[in-house]
Amino acid sequence: MDKSIPEEIEEKIKKMIEKLPFPYAGFHKLRTRTSGNKHYIDFHLLVCRESDINKAHEIAEKLEDQLKKEISGIDVTIHIEPCNSECDMTEITCSLKLRSENKKVFKNNMDIDFNP
């Protein structure tokens, strides 16, 4: 029978997502389930609406690879969506990031440290 993944794994996933660099703007609709020894997650990754689609996919692919490396038996589906929030579309003014609990300065490159 399917059930949600353990809370500590879900929190680890959320922390890894929140550490993404700009043009990442947020995420929502995180769904998780466990079936046997396999964990399934899917979510919507919000990226700046002015971002290049290739950059958005690069971020999603790196995140998926890192999630699979850090959490055994995981199957990941990431849906990329443009952020509809109003801002100047820069890392500094990204209104979703500014509203998040995690008010850190994000690097504007792909050198991502995923360890929470």
MODELLER restraints for C-alpha pairs under 7 A, 6 or more apart:
rsr = mdl.restraints
at = mdl.atoms
rsr.add(forms.Gaussian(group=physical.xy_distance, feature=features.Distance(at['CA:1:A'], at['CA:35:A']), mean=6.52, stdev=0.5))
rsr.add(forms.Gaussian(group=physical.xy_distance, feature=features.Distance(at['CA:2:A'], at['CA:33:A']), mean=6.17, stdev=0.5))
rsr.add(forms.Gaussian(group=physical.xy_distance, feature=features.Distance(at['CA:2:A'], at['CA:34:A']), mean=5.43, stdev=0.5))
rsr.add(forms.Gaussian(group=physical.xy_distance, feature=features.Distance(at['CA:2:A'], at['CA:35:A']), mean=4.85, stdev=0.5))
rsr.add(forms.Gaussian(group=physical.xy_distance, feature=features.Distance(at['CA:3:A'], at['CA:33:A']), mean=5.19, stdev=0.5))
rsr.add(forms.Gaussian(group=physical.xy_distance, feature=features.Distance(at['CA:3:A'], at['CA:34:A']), mean=5.30, stdev=0.5))
rsr.add(forms.Gaussian(group=physical.xy_distance, feature=features.Distance(at['CA:3:A'], at['CA:35:A']), mean=7.00, stdev=0.5))
rsr.add(forms.Gaussian(group=physical.xy_distance, feature=features.Distance(at['CA:4:A'], at['CA:32:A']), mean=5.49, stdev=0.5))
rsr.add(forms.Gaussian(group=physical.xy_distance, feature=features.Distance(at['CA:4:A'], at['CA:33:A']), mean=4.16, stdev=0.5))
rsr.add(forms.Gaussian(group=physical.xy_distance, feature=features.Distance(at['CA:4:A'], at['CA:34:A']), mean=5.74, stdev=0.5))
rsr.add(forms.Gaussian(group=physical.xy_distance, feature=features.Distance(at['CA:5:A'], at['CA:32:A']), mean=5.92, stdev=0.5))
rsr.add(forms.Gaussian(group=physical.xy_distance, feature=features.Distance(at['CA:5:A'], at['CA:33:A']), mean=5.21, stdev=0.5))
rsr.add(forms.Gaussian(group=physical.xy_distance, feature=features.Distance(at['CA:5:A'], at['CA:34:A']), mean=5.32, stdev=0.5))
rsr.add(forms.Gaussian(group=physical.xy_distance, feature=features.Distance(at['CA:5:A'], at['CA:39:A']), mean=6.53, stdev=0.5))
rsr.add(forms.Gaussian(group=physical.xy_distance, feature=features.Distance(at['CA:12:A'], at['CA:116:A']), mean=7.00, stdev=0.5))
rsr.add(forms.Gaussian(group=physical.xy_distance, feature=features.Distance(at['CA:15:A'], at['CA:116:A']), mean=6.02, stdev=0.5))
rsr.add(forms.Gaussian(group=physical.xy_distance, feature=features.Distance(at['CA:16:A'], at['CA:114:A']), mean=5.33, stdev=0.5))
rsr.add(forms.Gaussian(group=physical.xy_distance, feature=features.Distance(at['CA:16:A'], at['CA:116:A']), mean=6.50, stdev=0.5))
rsr.add(forms.Gaussian(group=physical.xy_distance, feature=features.Distance(at['CA:19:A'], at['CA:114:A']), mean=6.68, stdev=0.5))
rsr.add(forms.Gaussian(group=physical.xy_distance, feature=features.Distance(at['CA:20:A'], at['CA:112:A']), mean=6.82, stdev=0.5))
rsr.add(forms.Gaussian(group=physical.xy_distance, feature=features.Distance(at['CA:21:A'], at['CA:106:A']), mean=5.17, stdev=0.5))
rsr.add(forms.Gaussian(group=physical.xy_distance, feature=features.Distance(at['CA:21:A'], at['CA:107:A']), mean=5.46, stdev=0.5))
rsr.add(forms.Gaussian(group=physical.xy_distance, feature=features.Distance(at['CA:21:A'], at['CA:108:A']), mean=5.79, stdev=0.5))
rsr.add(forms.Gaussian(group=physical.xy_distance, feature=features.Distance(at['CA:21:A'], at['CA:109:A']), mean=6.73, stdev=0.5))
rsr.add(forms.Gaussian(group=physical.xy_distance, feature=features.Distance(at['CA:22:A'], at['CA:91:A']), mean=5.63, stdev=0.5))
rsr.add(forms.Gaussian(group=physical.xy_distance, feature=features.Distance(at['CA:22:A'], at['CA:106:A']), mean=6.56, stdev=0.5))
rsr.add(forms.Gaussian(group=physical.xy_distance, feature=features.Distance(at['CA:22:A'], at['CA:108:A']), mean=5.70, stdev=0.5))
rsr.add(forms.Gaussian(group=physical.xy_distance, feature=features.Distance(at['CA:23:A'], at['CA:47:A']), mean=5.30, stdev=0.5))
rsr.add(forms.Gaussian(group=physical.xy_distance, feature=features.Distance(at['CA:23:A'], at['CA:48:A']), mean=5.20, stdev=0.5))
rsr.add(forms.Gaussian(group=physical.xy_distance, feature=features.Distance(at['CA:23:A'], at['CA:51:A']), mean=6.37, stdev=0.5))
rsr.add(forms.Gaussian(group=physical.xy_distance, feature=features.Distance(at['CA:23:A'], at['CA:91:A']), mean=6.95, stdev=0.5))
rsr.add(forms.Gaussian(group=physical.xy_distance, feature=features.Distance(at['CA:24:A'], at['CA:46:A']), mean=6.09, stdev=0.5))
rsr.add(forms.Gaussian(group=physical.xy_distance, feature=features.Distance(at['CA:24:A'], at['CA:47:A']), mean=4.49, stdev=0.5))
rsr.add(forms.Gaussian(group=physical.xy_distance, feature=features.Distance(at['CA:24:A'], at['CA:48:A']), mean=6.50, stdev=0.5))
rsr.add(forms.Gaussian(group=physical.xy_distance, feature=features.Distance(at['CA:25:A'], at['CA:46:A']), mean=5.30, stdev=0.5))
rsr.add(forms.Gaussian(group=physical.xy_distance, feature=features.Distance(at['CA:25:A'], at['CA:47:A']), mean=5.05, stdev=0.5))
rsr.add(forms.Gaussian(group=physical.xy_distance, feature=features.Distance(at['CA:25:A'], at['CA:48:A']), mean=6.16, stdev=0.5))
rsr.add(forms.Gaussian(group=physical.xy_distance, feature=features.Distance(at['CA:25:A'], at['CA:83:A']), mean=6.75, stdev=0.5))
rsr.add(forms.Gaussian(group=physical.xy_distance, feature=features.Distance(at['CA:25:A'], at['CA:94:A']), mean=6.81, stdev=0.5))
rsr.add(forms.Gaussian(group=physical.xy_distance, feature=features.Distance(at['CA:25:A'], at['CA:96:A']), mean=5.80, stdev=0.5))
rsr.add(forms.Gaussian(group=physical.xy_distance, feature=features.Distance(at['CA:25:A'], at['CA:97:A']), mean=5.84, stdev=0.5))
rsr.add(forms.Gaussian(group=physical.xy_distance, feature=features.Distance(at['CA:26:A'], at['CA:45:A']), mean=6.26, stdev=0.5))
rsr.add(forms.Gaussian(group=physical.xy_distance, feature=features.Distance(at['CA:26:A'], at['CA:46:A']), mean=4.99, stdev=0.5))
rsr.add(forms.Gaussian(group=physical.xy_distance, feature=features.Distance(at['CA:26:A'], at['CA:96:A']), mean=6.41, stdev=0.5))
rsr.add(forms.Gaussian(group=physical.xy_distance, feature=features.Distance(at['CA:26:A'], at['CA:97:A']), mean=6.88, stdev=0.5))
rsr.add(forms.Gaussian(group=physical.xy_distance, feature=features.Distance(at['CA:27:A'], at['CA:43:A']), mean=6.94, stdev=0.5))
rsr.add(forms.Gaussian(group=physical.xy_distance, feature=features.Distance(at['CA:27:A'], at['CA:44:A']), mean=5.47, stdev=0.5))
rsr.add(forms.Gaussian(group=physical.xy_distance, feature=features.Distance(at['CA:27:A'], at['CA:45:A']), mean=4.59, stdev=0.5))
rsr.add(forms.Gaussian(group=physical.xy_distance, feature=features.Distance(at['CA:27:A'], at['CA:46:A']), mean=5.36, stdev=0.5))
rsr.add(forms.Gaussian(group=physical.xy_distance, feature=features.Distance(at['CA:28:A'], at['CA:43:A']), mean=6.12, stdev=0.5))
rsr.add(forms.Gaussian(group=physical.xy_distance, feature=features.Distance(at['CA:28:A'], at['CA:44:A']), mean=5.38, stdev=0.5))
rsr.add(forms.Gaussian(group=physical.xy_distance, feature=features.Distance(at['CA:28:A'], at['CA:45:A']), mean=6.92, stdev=0.5))
rsr.add(forms.Gaussian(group=physical.xy_distance, feature=features.Distance(at['CA:29:A'], at['CA:43:A']), mean=5.18, stdev=0.5))
rsr.add(forms.Gaussian(group=physical.xy_distance, feature=features.Distance(at['CA:29:A'], at['CA:44:A']), mean=5.95, stdev=0.5))
rsr.add(forms.Gaussian(group=physical.xy_distance, feature=features.Distance(at['CA:30:A'], at['CA:42:A']), mean=5.82, stdev=0.5))
rsr.add(forms.Gaussian(group=physical.xy_distance, feature=features.Distance(at['CA:30:A'], at['CA:43:A']), mean=4.27, stdev=0.5))
rsr.add(forms.Gaussian(group=physical.xy_distance, feature=features.Distance(at['CA:31:A'], at['CA:41:A']), mean=5.62, stdev=0.5))
rsr.add(forms.Gaussian(group=physical.xy_distance, feature=features.Distance(at['CA:31:A'], at['CA:42:A']), mean=5.41, stdev=0.5))
rsr.add(forms.Gaussian(group=physical.xy_distance, feature=features.Distance(at['CA:31:A'], at['CA:43:A']), mean=6.25, stdev=0.5))
rsr.add(forms.Gaussian(group=physical.xy_distance, feature=features.Distance(at['CA:32:A'], at['CA:40:A']), mean=5.56, stdev=0.5))
rsr.add(forms.Gaussian(group=physical.xy_distance, feature=features.Distance(at['CA:32:A'], at['CA:41:A']), mean=4.43, stdev=0.5))
rsr.add(forms.Gaussian(group=physical.xy_distance, feature=features.Distance(at['CA:32:A'], at['CA:42:A']), mean=6.67, stdev=0.5))
rsr.add(forms.Gaussian(group=physical.xy_distance, feature=features.Distance(at['CA:33:A'], at['CA:39:A']), mean=5.92, stdev=0.5))
rsr.add(forms.Gaussian(group=physical.xy_distance, feature=features.Distance(at['CA:33:A'], at['CA:40:A']), mean=5.27, stdev=0.5))
rsr.add(forms.Gaussian(group=physical.xy_distance, feature=features.Distance(at['CA:33:A'], at['CA:41:A']), mean=6.65, stdev=0.5))
rsr.add(forms.Gaussian(group=physical.xy_distance, feature=features.Distance(at['CA:34:A'], at['CA:40:A']), mean=6.10, stdev=0.5))
rsr.add(forms.Gaussian(group=physical.xy_distance, feature=features.Distance(at['CA:37:A'], at['CA:73:A']), mean=6.52, stdev=0.5))
rsr.add(forms.Gaussian(group=physical.xy_distance, feature=features.Distance(at['CA:38:A'], at['CA:73:A']), mean=4.79, stdev=0.5))
rsr.add(forms.Gaussian(group=physical.xy_distance, feature=features.Distance(at['CA:38:A'], at['CA:74:A']), mean=5.88, stdev=0.5))
rsr.add(forms.Gaussian(group=physical.xy_distance, feature=features.Distance(at['CA:39:A'], at['CA:73:A']), mean=5.85, stdev=0.5))
rsr.add(forms.Gaussian(group=physical.xy_distance, feature=features.Distance(at['CA:39:A'], at['CA:74:A']), mean=4.58, stdev=0.5))
rsr.add(forms.Gaussian(group=physical.xy_distance, feature=features.Distance(at['CA:39:A'], at['CA:75:A']), mean=6.09, stdev=0.5))
rsr.add(forms.Gaussian(group=physical.xy_distance, feature=features.Distance(at['CA:40:A'], at['CA:74:A']), mean=5.80, stdev=0.5))
rsr.add(forms.Gaussian(group=physical.xy_distance, feature=features.Distance(at['CA:40:A'], at['CA:75:A']), mean=4.81, stdev=0.5))
rsr.add(forms.Gaussian(group=physical.xy_distance, feature=features.Distance(at['CA:40:A'], at['CA:76:A']), mean=6.13, stdev=0.5))
rsr.add(forms.Gaussian(group=physical.xy_distance, feature=features.Distance(at['CA:41:A'], at['CA:75:A']), mean=6.34, stdev=0.5))
rsr.add(forms.Gaussian(group=physical.xy_distance, feature=features.Distance(at['CA:41:A'], at['CA:76:A']), mean=5.13, stdev=0.5))
rsr.add(forms.Gaussian(group=physical.xy_distance, feature=features.Distance(at['CA:41:A'], at['CA:77:A']), mean=6.36, stdev=0.5))
rsr.add(forms.Gaussian(group=physical.xy_distance, feature=features.Distance(at['CA:42:A'], at['CA:76:A']), mean=5.81, stdev=0.5))
rsr.add(forms.Gaussian(group=physical.xy_distance, feature=features.Distance(at['CA:42:A'], at['CA:77:A']), mean=4.56, stdev=0.5))
rsr.add(forms.Gaussian(group=physical.xy_distance, feature=features.Distance(at['CA:42:A'], at['CA:78:A']), mean=5.62, stdev=0.5))
rsr.add(forms.Gaussian(group=physical.xy_distance, feature=features.Distance(at['CA:43:A'], at['CA:77:A']), mean=6.82, stdev=0.5))
rsr.add(forms.Gaussian(group=physical.xy_distance, feature=features.Distance(at['CA:43:A'], at['CA:78:A']), mean=5.43, stdev=0.5))
rsr.add(forms.Gaussian(group=physical.xy_distance, feature=features.Distance(at['CA:43:A'], at['CA:79:A']), mean=6.16, stdev=0.5))
rsr.add(forms.Gaussian(group=physical.xy_distance, feature=features.Distance(at['CA:44:A'], at['CA:78:A']), mean=5.95, stdev=0.5))
rsr.add(forms.Gaussian(group=physical.xy_distance, feature=features.Distance(at['CA:44:A'], at['CA:79:A']), mean=4.60, stdev=0.5))
rsr.add(forms.Gaussian(group=physical.xy_distance, feature=features.Distance(at['CA:44:A'], at['CA:80:A']), mean=5.78, stdev=0.5))
rsr.add(forms.Gaussian(group=physical.xy_distance, feature=features.Distance(at['CA:44:A'], at['CA:81:A']), mean=6.48, stdev=0.5))
rsr.add(forms.Gaussian(group=physical.xy_distance, feature=features.Distance(at['CA:45:A'], at['CA:78:A']), mean=6.54, stdev=0.5))
rsr.add(forms.Gaussian(group=physical.xy_distance, feature=features.Distance(at['CA:45:A'], at['CA:79:A']), mean=5.93, stdev=0.5))
rsr.add(forms.Gaussian(group=physical.xy_distance, feature=features.Distance(at['CA:45:A'], at['CA:80:A']), mean=4.90, stdev=0.5))
rsr.add(forms.Gaussian(group=physical.xy_distance, feature=features.Distance(at['CA:45:A'], at['CA:81:A']), mean=5.98, stdev=0.5))
rsr.add(forms.Gaussian(group=physical.xy_distance, feature=features.Distance(at['CA:46:A'], at['CA:80:A']), mean=6.13, stdev=0.5))
rsr.add(forms.Gaussian(group=physical.xy_distance, feature=features.Distance(at['CA:46:A'], at['CA:81:A']), mean=4.94, stdev=0.5))
rsr.add(forms.Gaussian(group=physical.xy_distance, feature=features.Distance(at['CA:46:A'], at['CA:82:A']), mean=5.53, stdev=0.5))
rsr.add(forms.Gaussian(group=physical.xy_distance, feature=features.Distance(at['CA:46:A'], at['CA:83:A']), mean=5.20, stdev=0.5))
rsr.add(forms.Gaussian(group=physical.xy_distance, feature=features.Distance(at['CA:47:A'], at['CA:56:A']), mean=6.62, stdev=0.5))
rsr.add(forms.Gaussian(group=physical.xy_distance, feature=features.Distance(at['CA:47:A'], at['CA:81:A']), mean=6.30, stdev=0.5))
rsr.add(forms.Gaussian(group=physical.xy_distance, feature=features.Distance(at['CA:47:A'], at['CA:82:A']), mean=5.16, stdev=0.5))
rsr.add(forms.Gaussian(group=physical.xy_distance, feature=features.Distance(at['CA:47:A'], at['CA:83:A']), mean=5.39, stdev=0.5))
rsr.add(forms.Gaussian(group=physical.xy_distance, feature=features.Distance(at['CA:48:A'], at['CA:82:A']), mean=5.82, stdev=0.5))
rsr.add(forms.Gaussian(group=physical.xy_distance, feature=features.Distance(at['CA:48:A'], at['CA:83:A']), mean=5.19, stdev=0.5))
rsr.add(forms.Gaussian(group=physical.xy_distance, feature=features.Distance(at['CA:48:A'], at['CA:89:A']), mean=6.39, stdev=0.5))
rsr.add(forms.Gaussian(group=physical.xy_distance, feature=features.Distance(at['CA:49:A'], at['CA:82:A']), mean=4.50, stdev=0.5))
rsr.add(forms.Gaussian(group=physical.xy_distance, feature=features.Distance(at['CA:49:A'], at['CA:83:A']), mean=5.28, stdev=0.5))
rsr.add(forms.Gaussian(group=physical.xy_distance, feature=features.Distance(at['CA:49:A'], at['CA:84:A']), mean=6.88, stdev=0.5))
rsr.add(forms.Gaussian(group=physical.xy_distance, feature=features.Distance(at['CA:50:A'], at['CA:89:A']), mean=6.95, stdev=0.5))
rsr.add(forms.Gaussian(group=physical.xy_distance, feature=features.Distance(at['CA:60:A'], at['CA:78:A']), mean=6.78, stdev=0.5))
rsr.add(forms.Gaussian(group=physical.xy_distance, feature=features.Distance(at['CA:64:A'], at['CA:76:A']), mean=6.37, stdev=0.5))
rsr.add(forms.Gaussian(group=physical.xy_distance, feature=features.Distance(at['CA:68:A'], at['CA:74:A']), mean=5.82, stdev=0.5))
rsr.add(forms.Gaussian(group=physical.xy_distance, feature=features.Distance(at['CA:85:A'], at['CA:95:A']), mean=6.71, stdev=0.5))
rsr.add(forms.Gaussian(group=physical.xy_distance, feature=features.Distance(at['CA:85:A'], at['CA:96:A']), mean=6.98, stdev=0.5))
rsr.add(forms.Gaussian(group=physical.xy_distance, feature=features.Distance(at['CA:86:A'], at['CA:95:A']), mean=6.90, stdev=0.5))
rsr.add(forms.Gaussian(group=physical.xy_distance, feature=features.Distance(at['CA:87:A'], at['CA:93:A']), mean=5.84, stdev=0.5))
rsr.add(forms.Gaussian(group=physical.xy_distance, feature=features.Distance(at['CA:87:A'], at['CA:94:A']), mean=5.72, stdev=0.5))
rsr.add(forms.Gaussian(group=physical.xy_distance, feature=features.Distance(at['CA:87:A'], at['CA:95:A']), mean=5.87, stdev=0.5))
rsr.add(forms.Gaussian(group=physical.xy_distance, feature=features.Distance(at['CA:97:A'], at['CA:103:A']), mean=6.87, stdev=0.5))
